Amino acid sequence: MKIRKFALAALLVAAAQFTWAQDFSFDDLMADTGMDSGTGVSASALSITGKAELPVRLYTNDIDKYSLWLEDSSFTLGLKYETEKADFIANLRLDKNVFTDHFEDLFDEMYATYYATDSIDFSLGYQKVIWGKGDKVHVVDLINPNDLTDFYNKDYLDWKLSQLMAKMDVGIGMNSRLELVFVPTFTPDRVSTDGAWATSKATGIMDLATTAVTNSAVSAYNYYDATGNPAYGTLAMADIADSYSSIEDFTGSTNSLKYSQAATRFSTSLAGHDLGFIYYYGYLRQPTVYVTSDLNTLTIEDLHMDYDRVQVFGMEYGSVIGGFNLRGEAAYYMTDDFDGSDATVANPSFQYLAGFDRSLPLHNLSVNIQDMGKLILMNSDLNTSDVDYNAKDEYLSNYLIMQVSDSFNHEKIKPEIIAFLSTNDWDGFVRPKIVWDINGNYSLSLAGTFYFGDDDTDFGQFSNNDFVELKATYSF
């Protein structure tokens, strides 16, 4: 992955330079040096942007264990080179996490775009493509995987992991556009299996894997102590454990054309209403896990993990009616378990999002409310062996997201409060935040996040992770 990204970087730079050479003229050269042959002044074809963030996060329950004193600092550098027929964009992430854990994230985005005609362009490289009308939550945004290692504590675009893809955009008439995307390999969502933001689902999968590896090693090498108990810590066990040290060792590599994905989106505007129609042929981003034995005898052969193939048929809608900015998304996720009878494959589901935002006639107040949910279909005959089985017999999950914001001092000071609530288990979080825009380049923000709910719920499991965070940001 790392070598492939750097090789692609060299290829894209070469492609951009070739396109530039094809269109070269003396005026281009003058523009690149900040001069224009006619007026003597022109903007450079190369633009550079950047942002540095210095956060201090203090976990209120255990300051010493997880708190971050500038350790989560980040610096991003954006480069854009433009010519008449092509652009080259590279956004670099230079934070500690990249160099210690995920060096493949060094290029947050890196792609070249070729403008073939006034209405057709092609792009190739590592990109982030956001589809859907929702505000930072979606059910039809399917192209890029999510980084969920810092659970809902980052901006939506920072969740997304860039993907190597080829994309074509075709303008149709004045108000319509067709987008075609091909992604040659598959990347699952990134989740934490330890630390503050490890979910109970992720740790449960790792516990199953640990049990399977342990039992397999003991069984294969018949290592028992004098009392007949398994002799843990043997070299043979360590060898097997090394061979199955991550989820990828159970699912197999997804870095092949077998796991390629394709998607298309047609968007248009009709009489003030924005409509979009989406089709995605790919895979669910989190593995389906099932076992074929009880825990006492569970081995590697009995633990199965795979990413289920899925076809998604989606719609999106946006409009302004009576001062309300309306937004909506709906999607049918069709897996290969067409009738819901295959216990080893996720059932089809229907997912939806509906919401609005509106300015209020009080100071600069605005309110944003969205409702998002998922219904697992064909659920009437599920039993305990089915991967979709729910002991509470609940197959509809629903979330309510609310935001109230204001601004003061000519929009220099912006307070807001966000609440995220699961209406199934009445768990969620509340996040108050205030941002001070000092001069357009410098800003300070103070935020806190407070989780609530029972320990076995989506958000309640993080009830000990309440934190406050002070962040300084510089942008240029």
Buried (B, 14 or more C-beta within 10 A) or exposed (E): EEEEBEEBBEEBBEBBBEBBEEEEEEEBEBBBEEBEEEEEEBEEBEEEEBBBBBBBBBBBEEEEEBBBEEEBBBBBBBBBBBBEBBBBBBBBBBBEBBEEEBEBBBBBBBBBBBBEEEEEBBBBBBBBBEBBBBBBBBBBBBBBBBBBBBBBBEEBEBBBBBBBBBBBBBBEEEEBBBBBBBBBBBBBBBBBBEEBBBBEEBBEBBEBBEBBBBBBBBEBBEBEEEEEEBBEEBEBBEEBBEEBEEBBBBBEEBBEEEBBBBBBBBBBBEEEEBBBBBBBBBBBBBBBBBBEEEEEEBBBEBBBBBBBBBBBBBBBBBBEEEEEBBBBBBBBBBBEBEEBEBBBBBBBBBBBBBBBBBEEEEEEEBEBBBBBBBBBBBBEEBEEEBBBEEEEEEBEBBBBBBBBBBBEEEEBEBBBBBBBBBBBBEBBBBBBBBBBBEEEEEBBBBBBBBBBBEEEBBBBBBBBBBBBBEBBBBEE
